[in-house]
């Protein structure tokens, strides 16, 4: 039998999908494939709305990162938990978080910082955490800090959902 943590991550992941959006002249973004809520998750109101949709939406929109990255980081965190092991327990989540790392391509890392001026705060945090001699290492660490920050919020929600599942049984 799979763990409650695993099932909670699965339940939350069901609210997301990858979609390709055409380029948008008004917002200056080219065609992109990103994570977003499913049409079903967005169209439901009241009782039909997926449980925890509001919590996920708040987590993404109040995270302080660009919305596209917010969705991506939340889904990446849920997939890391869900894809780990169906017997995963709360104590295993530190190990999952420790596996988070920035992309290996410099262009992907720098695109994160170009997406939103507020992302610079992660560079400040990375600078205060260590003594970097290499710019890309500093940017990669800052990117990882952003991912880990969102992972911790996702972790809290997954644990909350798992505890509620336990209470319902």
N, C-alpha and C positions, 0 to 999 in steps of 0.2 A: 504494500500500500504506500502511496506517495505521501510525503510529509505535507503538513498544512502550509509551510513556507512555500513549497513548490506549487501547491494548488493556488495559493494566494497570488503568486507571481503570474501564474497562468491566467487566472481570472482578470487581472489587471491588463495583461498583454492583449487580451481579446478585444480591447477597446481601440487598438491601434492598427494602422495599415500603412503601407508605403504607396504614395501616389506621385505621379508626374504632373507637374503644373507647367503650363506654357509660360514663356517669358512675359514679363510685365513691365511695360515702359514707365508706368506711373511710379512703381516702387524701385525701378532700376535693377530688378533681378532677372537673370536669364532663366531659361528652362531649367527646372530642377526637380529631382526626385527626393522627396522628404517623407518623414513620418508625420502622420496626423491622426486625429480621431477618425474612426470609421463613420460612414454616413449614418449607420444605425445609432451609434453612440451620440451623434449630434442631433439627430431628428427626434429622439425620444424626450418626452417631457414627463414630469411627475413620476408616477409609478413605473412607467416603462423605461425610464432612464437607467442605464447600467449603474449598479452600485459602485460607489467611489469615483464616479466620473468627475464630480465637483472637486474632490480632493486632488485628483490627477491634474485637472485643469489649473487649479490654484498653484500646485507645485510647479507646473511649467511656466505659467505666466508671472509668478512672483519670484522666480528663481534668480533673476538678475542677469540672465544670459539671453541672447537673441532667441526669439521664439523657435526658429528652425532647429537651433542647437538644443534648446530646452526639450523639445520632443525627442530628438535623437538621443540625448543623454539619458532621458527617462527610459526609453525603449531599450537602449544598450544596457542599462542597469538591470531592468527586468529580465532581459534575455540572459544576462550573466548569471542571475539567480536561477532562473527557470532552466537554463541549458546546462547547469552545473551537474545536478544529480537529483533524481526524484526523491531521494531520502535526505535532502539538505535540511538542516536545522538552523535555528537562529545563531547558534555558536559558530557555524561555518561561514557566516556572512562577512566576518573580518577578512578571511582568506579570499573570498570572492572580490571584495573591495581592493585588496592588495594586488590583484591581477589587472586592475585598471591601468591603462597607459595611453598616452597620446598616440595619434597616428604616426607612422614612420615617415610620411611625406611632408616636407617643409611647407609645401603649398597648402596642405590641409590645415596645418597648425596656424600658419599666418592668416588664412582665411577666417578662422575663428576670431582673431583679434580685429580683423577688418570689419567684421559683421556688426559690431556694436562697441561704441566707445567705452562703455562700462566694463568691458572685458579686461581693460588695462589694470583694474584693481587686482586681478589674479597675478599679474606680473609683479606688482608691488609685494604681494604675499609671498611669491616665489623668491623674490630678492631678499626678503627678511628671513626666509627659512634656511638659506644656504649661501655658499660663496661660489657662484658660477663664474666660469671663465669663458664660457661659450654661449653665444646668444641663442642658438637654437635649443640648447639644453634648457636654458632659462625659460624660453617660450613653451617648450614641451612640458616642463614642470608646472608652469602656470595653467596650461590647458588641462593637465591631469588634476590639479587642484580643483578646477571648475567641475570636472567630471566626478571627482570624489565627493564634492559638496552636494551635488544632486543625488549621487548614489546614497548618501546618508539619509536624505529626505525620502527617497524611494524605499530604502530599508525600513524606516520608521513606519511608512504606510503599509508595506508588505507584512510586517510584524503585527500591526494593528488589525489588518484584514485576517491574518492567520488566527489571532486571538479571538476575533469575533466568530470565525468559523468553528473554533473549538467550543465557544459558548453556545453556539446553535446546535451542537450535536448532543 
